[in-house]
Amino acid sequence: MRLQKYLAHAGVCSRRKAEEHILSGRVKVNQIIVTELGTKIDLEKDKIFFNNKAIILKQESPKIYIALNKPVDYVSSCSRQNSKIVLDLVDIDERVYPVGRLDKDSKGLLLLTNDGDLHNKLSHPSFNHEKEYIVTTIYPISETGLENMAQGIVIDNVITRKAKVKRLSKNKFNIVLKQGKNRQIRKMVEKIGNKVDTLKRIRIANINLANLEEGKWRYLTHKEIKQLTN
């Protein structure tokens, strides 16, 4: 295992910060200062020190929680099928996987994690978490169309749950769902005689996209993780 990865897994700091600590001479391997990035260590033989304090790697892999601003044309999948996948955008060694999906033609907030319990929790309809989107349409939307989407529309012989819908302009609206059927918003818009031009997810539960740049990602904060996992 690389030294900076060891420090990150041990909870000392992020991998990038670990690289800074290594370069500044604050890390020792077997009491010898190591300043070369990418140095590999033997987990069974080597002893690692940070600021002269022994660092012990926990047996359990650390839980990772990531927010990604997915661009259009990326698939929310771990398996590559002649498509660009969201994992191409997340440059970490640990294996994470998307929570739910955001279709190829849509953009915005996508969560990735290696926490199986949270994945199951967020993916299950009973969790009742909100997902918020901003949608623009090809044609202007009528008030009746917005009201119908808010009250529920029959899709695939099942009526959608009630949603919060707010007009933003003549062909743009904000919608908050508590379910996530396949391409649900696109199908709802088609049912009212219109077509989606752009679809962007800006929130999942308590996690907001905010000013995260398209194609970029960040780790969730401790506060966000606590609110999400409780």
PASEMI-241437 format. One record per residue (C-alpha): residue number from 1; x, y, z. Coordinates in Angstrom, 2 decimals, padded with zeros to 5 digits, m for minus. Layout:
REM residues N
NUM  X  Y  Z
...
This chain:
REM residues 230
1  000.00  000.00  000.00
2  001.21  003.51  m000.78
3  002.17  005.60  002.23
4  m000.28  008.44  001.58
5  m003.12  005.95  001.17
6  m002.19  004.33  004.49
7  m002.40  007.69  006.28
8  m005.76  008.45  004.67
9  m007.19  005.03  005.57
10  m005.94  005.41  009.12
11  m007.98  008.61  009.41
12  m005.01  010.95  009.83
13  m005.99  013.20  006.94
14  m007.00  013.18  003.29
15  m004.67  011.56  000.79
16  m003.76  014.92  m000.73
17  m002.96  016.35  002.69
18  m000.93  013.22  003.46
19  001.24  013.97  000.44
20  001.95  017.41  001.85
21  002.90  015.91  005.22
22  005.24  013.42  003.52
23  006.96  016.15  001.50
24  007.41  018.25  004.64
25  009.19  015.38  006.45
26  006.53  014.74  009.08
27  006.12  011.05  008.24
28  008.46  008.21  009.19
29  008.61  004.57  008.16
30  010.41  002.45  010.76
31  011.70  005.69  012.39
32  013.21  006.86  009.07
33  011.83  010.05  007.51
34  010.35  009.37  004.08
35  009.76  012.27  001.68
36  009.21  010.37  m001.57
37  005.59  010.30  m002.73
38  004.29  006.91  m003.77
39  006.50  005.04  m001.31
40  005.06  001.57  m000.80
41  004.91  m000.03  002.63
42  004.45  m003.56  003.92
43  001.44  m003.63  006.22
44  002.80  m006.60  008.15
45  006.36  m005.40  008.67
46  006.55  m001.60  008.52
47  005.66  000.80  011.32
48  004.38  004.23  010.37
49  004.77  007.41  012.41
50  003.23  010.85  011.95
51  004.70  013.66  014.04
52  006.57  010.88  015.90
53  003.30  009.20  016.87
54  002.67  005.62  015.75
55  m000.23  005.34  013.30
56  m002.22  002.12  013.35
57  m004.43  001.20  010.42
58  m007.88  000.06  011.40
59  m008.89  m003.31  010.06
60  m012.16  m002.07  008.63
61  m011.98  000.00  005.46
62  m013.05  003.60  006.04
63  m016.50  004.59  004.87
64  m016.37  007.02  001.97
65  m019.12  009.47  001.05
66  m018.82  011.58  m002.09
67  m020.96  014.20  m003.82
68  m020.41  014.48  m007.59
69  m021.76  017.02  m010.05
70  m022.43  014.63  m012.94
71  m022.26  016.08  m016.44
72  m024.52  014.98  m019.28
73  m023.35  011.88  m021.25
74  m021.96  010.06  m018.19
75  m023.67  006.86  m017.08
76  m024.40  006.24  m013.37
77  m022.90  002.78  m013.42
78  m019.76  000.93  m012.37
79  m019.68  m001.24  m015.48
80  m018.46  000.20  m018.75
81  m020.58  m000.55  m021.82
82  m019.05  001.68  m024.49
83  m020.02  004.71  m022.39
84  m018.33  007.18  m020.11
85  m019.08  006.27  m016.50
86  m019.22  008.49  m013.42
87  m016.30  006.63  m011.80
88  m014.07  008.14  m014.51
89  m014.56  011.46  m012.73
90  m013.63  010.31  m009.21
91  m009.87  009.87  m008.83
92  m009.59  007.73  m005.71
93  m008.19  004.23  m005.21
94  m011.11  002.98  m003.12
95  m014.06  001.38  m004.81
96  m017.27  003.36  m004.51
97  m020.56  003.02  m006.32
98  m023.45  005.35  m007.17
99  m026.44  005.66  m004.86
100  m029.41  005.44  m007.18
101  m029.19  006.67  m010.73
102  m029.17  009.85  m012.76
103  m029.81  009.08  m016.40
104  m027.25  009.76  m019.11
105  m029.09  012.82  m020.43
106  m029.38  014.42  m017.00
107  m026.83  016.26  m014.86
108  m026.32  017.35  m011.30
109  m025.94  015.81  m007.87
110  m025.03  012.14  m007.54
111  m023.86  010.46  m004.34
112  m021.24  007.71  m004.32
113  m020.23  005.54  m001.36
114  m018.81  002.22  m000.21
115  m021.28  002.14  002.69
116  m023.66  m000.66  001.76
117  m026.08  000.12  004.59
118  m026.49  003.73  003.48
119  m026.82  002.66  m000.15
120  m029.69  000.34  000.76
121  m031.29  002.96  002.99
122  m031.28  005.71  000.36
123  m032.37  003.36  m002.40
124  m035.38  002.00  m000.51
125  m038.70  003.84  m001.11
126  m039.58  003.68  002.61
127  m036.74  006.06  003.47
128  m038.89  008.87  002.09
129  m035.98  011.19  001.29
130  m036.43  014.17  m001.01
131  m034.72  014.70  m004.34
132  m034.90  018.16  m005.88
133  m034.52  019.07  m009.55
134  m034.56  022.07  m011.84
135  m036.17  021.27  m015.19
136  m036.44  023.25  m018.41
137  m038.83  022.21  m021.14
138  m038.97  022.68  m024.90
139  m042.35  024.42  m024.78
140  m043.97  026.68  m022.16
141  m045.69  024.81  m019.33
142  m049.31  025.44  m018.43
143  m050.48  025.87  m014.85
144  m052.64  022.79  m015.33
145  m049.57  020.78  m016.30
146  m047.70  021.86  m013.17
147  m050.70  021.05  m010.98
148  m051.07  017.61  m012.55
149  m047.42  016.78  m011.85
150  m047.82  017.98  m008.28
151  m050.91  015.83  m007.67
152  m049.57  012.72  m009.40
153  m049.59  011.31  m012.92
154  m050.16  007.74  m014.06
155  m046.91  006.27  m015.41
156  m046.65  002.60  m016.34
157  m050.08  002.00  m014.78
158  m048.99  003.46  m011.42
159  m049.76  006.98  m010.19
160  m046.75  008.93  m009.01
161  m046.63  010.24  m005.46
162  m047.50  013.86  m004.79
163  m044.65  016.27  m005.48
164  m043.75  019.86  m004.69
165  m043.71  021.85  m007.92
166  m042.82  025.53  m008.35
167  m042.71  027.54  m011.54
168  m039.43  029.39  m012.18
169  m040.23  030.78  m015.65
170  m042.53  030.02  m018.57
171  m040.59  026.86  m019.41
172  m038.67  026.14  m016.22
173  m039.78  024.63  m012.92
174  m038.46  023.23  m009.66
175  m039.73  019.83  m008.52
176  m039.17  017.85  m005.31
177  m039.87  014.11  m005.41
178  m039.94  011.45  m002.71
179  m039.56  008.58  m005.13
180  m037.28  007.75  m008.01
181  m038.90  005.77  m010.80
182  m036.86  005.32  m013.97
183  m036.86  008.58  m015.97
184  m039.85  009.68  m013.89
185  m039.68  013.43  m014.51
186  m039.19  013.00  m018.24
187  m042.22  010.71  m018.42
188  m044.30  013.11  m016.32
189  m043.45  016.00  m018.62
190  m044.33  013.90  m021.67
191  m047.68  013.04  m020.09
192  m048.59  016.75  m019.99
193  m047.70  017.13  m023.68
194  m044.25  018.64  m023.34
195  m040.63  017.48  m023.48
196  m037.64  017.98  m021.16
197  m034.82  020.11  m022.53
198  m032.48  020.01  m019.49
199  m032.78  018.25  m016.16
200  m030.50  018.98  m013.21
201  m030.65  017.45  m009.73
202  m029.64  019.97  m007.07
203  m030.39  018.14  m003.81
204  m030.66  014.67  m002.28
205  m032.05  014.68  001.27
206  m029.82  017.15  003.17
207  m027.02  017.18  000.56
208  m027.01  020.20  m001.75
209  m025.16  020.59  m005.03
210  m024.52  024.27  m004.20
211  m021.54  025.67  m006.13
212  m019.80  022.37  m006.90
213  m018.50  022.69  m010.45
214  m019.74  020.35  m013.17
215  m017.56  017.25  m013.41
216  m016.05  017.87  m009.96
217  m016.58  015.99  m006.69
218  m016.06  016.45  m002.97
219  m016.20  014.40  000.21
220  m019.28  014.95  002.35
221  m018.69  016.80  005.60
222  m019.01  015.04  008.97
223  m022.21  017.00  009.60
224  m023.71  015.93  006.26
225  m022.78  012.29  006.85
226  m024.29  012.34  010.34
227  m027.57  013.82  009.09
228  m027.68  011.40  006.18
229  m026.93  008.24  008.15
230  m029.03  008.90  011.27
